[in-house]
Amino acid sequence: MRPLLGLLLGLLIGAGCRLLGIPLPAPQALIGALLVLAMTLGYGLVGLLNSCRPATQQSNCGGPSGRRQTGGIR
């Protein structure tokens, strides 16, 4: 659902920029567009790969208070 909403939002922003005559908020050069695409794909790929690994250091995370949980791996 999120990818479809993202595409719809992108199309609406592009159409709005064209209709209002303002510059498109995107890179003008092909290399810039490829850079944005590569960063997006890399971010998504790392998110997919990282979600499969168990959280082995969860006991060392401080959380909102900044204090470590007790009883974890030391």
C-alpha positions as YAML, in Angstrom:
chain: A
units: angstrom
residues:
- id: 1
  name: MET
  ca: [0.00, 0.00, 0.00]
- id: 2
  name: ARG
  ca: [2.83, 2.41, 0.85]
- id: 3
  name: PRO
  ca: [4.50, 2.17, -2.59]
- id: 4
  name: LEU
  ca: [1.22, 3.01, -4.30]
- id: 5
  name: LEU
  ca: [0.67, 6.00, -2.01]
- id: 6
  name: GLY
  ca: [4.25, 7.13, -2.69]
- id: 7
  name: LEU
  ca: [3.76, 6.92, -6.45]
- id: 8
  name: LEU
  ca: [0.44, 8.75, -6.22]
- id: 9
  name: LEU
  ca: [1.99, 11.51, -4.11]
- id: 10
  name: GLY
  ca: [4.90, 11.83, -6.55]
- id: 11
  name: LEU
  ca: [2.53, 12.11, -9.50]
- id: 12
  name: LEU
  ca: [0.43, 14.73, -7.70]
- id: 13
  name: ILE
  ca: [3.49, 16.80, -6.84]
- id: 14
  name: GLY
  ca: [4.76, 16.58, -10.42]
- id: 15
  name: ALA
  ca: [1.39, 17.55, -11.87]
- id: 16
  name: GLY
  ca: [1.02, 20.41, -9.38]
- id: 17
  name: CYS
  ca: [4.46, 21.76, -10.25]
- id: 18
  name: ARG
  ca: [3.66, 21.59, -13.98]
- id: 19
  name: LEU
  ca: [0.28, 23.30, -13.59]
- id: 20
  name: LEU
  ca: [1.63, 26.05, -11.33]
- id: 21
  name: GLY
  ca: [4.73, 26.59, -13.47]
- id: 22
  name: ILE
  ca: [7.23, 26.10, -10.65]
- id: 23
  name: PRO
  ca: [10.45, 24.12, -11.04]
- id: 24
  name: LEU
  ca: [10.21, 20.44, -10.26]
- id: 25
  name: PRO
  ca: [11.85, 19.61, -6.90]
- id: 26
  name: ALA
  ca: [14.04, 16.89, -8.42]
- id: 27
  name: PRO
  ca: [17.49, 16.64, -10.00]
- id: 28
  name: GLN
  ca: [17.59, 17.93, -13.55]
- id: 29
  name: ALA
  ca: [20.44, 15.72, -14.70]
- id: 30
  name: LEU
  ca: [20.15, 12.01, -15.37]
- id: 31
  name: ILE
  ca: [23.04, 11.24, -13.03]
- id: 32
  name: GLY
  ca: [21.24, 13.03, -10.18]
- id: 33
  name: ALA
  ca: [18.08, 11.02, -10.81]
- id: 34
  name: LEU
  ca: [20.11, 7.80, -10.85]
- id: 35
  name: LEU
  ca: [21.73, 8.81, -7.57]
- id: 36
  name: VAL
  ca: [18.33, 9.31, -5.93]
- id: 37
  name: LEU
  ca: [17.17, 5.95, -7.32]
- id: 38
  name: ALA
  ca: [20.31, 4.17, -6.06]
- id: 39
  name: MET
  ca: [19.96, 5.67, -2.58]
- id: 40
  name: THR
  ca: [16.29, 4.68, -2.42]
- id: 41
  name: LEU
  ca: [16.99, 1.12, -3.56]
- id: 42
  name: GLY
  ca: [19.92, 0.80, -1.16]
- id: 43
  name: TYR
  ca: [17.86, 2.04, 1.76]
- id: 44
  name: GLY
  ca: [15.08, -0.42, 0.99]
- id: 45
  name: LEU
  ca: [17.45, -3.34, 0.42]
- id: 46
  name: VAL
  ca: [19.28, -2.81, 3.70]
- id: 47
  name: GLY
  ca: [15.94, -2.57, 5.48]
- id: 48
  name: LEU
  ca: [14.88, -5.91, 4.03]
- id: 49
  name: LEU
  ca: [18.17, -7.63, 4.82]
- id: 50
  name: ASN
  ca: [18.46, -6.16, 8.31]
- id: 51
  name: SER
  ca: [14.95, -7.16, 9.37]
- id: 52
  name: CYS
  ca: [15.83, -10.87, 9.04]
- id: 53
  name: ARG
  ca: [18.58, -10.74, 11.65]
- id: 54
  name: PRO
  ca: [17.83, -11.16, 15.37]
- id: 55
  name: ALA
  ca: [18.43, -8.19, 17.65]
- id: 56
  name: THR
  ca: [21.41, -9.53, 19.60]
- id: 57
  name: GLN
  ca: [22.30, -6.22, 21.30]
- id: 58
  name: GLN
  ca: [18.81, -5.22, 22.42]
- id: 59
  name: SER
  ca: [19.79, -5.38, 26.10]
- id: 60
  name: ASN
  ca: [22.48, -2.74, 25.48]
- id: 61
  name: CYS
  ca: [20.03, -0.21, 24.03]
- id: 62
  name: GLY
  ca: [19.12, 2.59, 26.39]
- id: 63
  name: GLY
  ca: [15.71, 3.49, 25.05]
- id: 64
  name: PRO
  ca: [14.06, 6.86, 25.74]
- id: 65
  name: SER
  ca: [15.57, 7.25, 29.22]
- id: 66
  name: GLY
  ca: [19.13, 6.42, 28.12]
- id: 67
  name: ARG
  ca: [19.51, 3.83, 30.88]
- id: 68
  name: ARG
  ca: [20.50, 0.27, 30.02]
- id: 69
  name: GLN
  ca: [18.22, -2.61, 30.86]
- id: 70
  name: THR
  ca: [19.65, -4.90, 33.53]
- id: 71
  name: GLY
  ca: [20.18, -8.61, 33.12]
- id: 72
  name: GLY
  ca: [21.44, -8.51, 29.54]
- id: 73
  name: ILE
  ca: [24.62, -9.66, 27.91]
- id: 74
  name: ARG
  ca: [27.63, -7.86, 29.33]
...
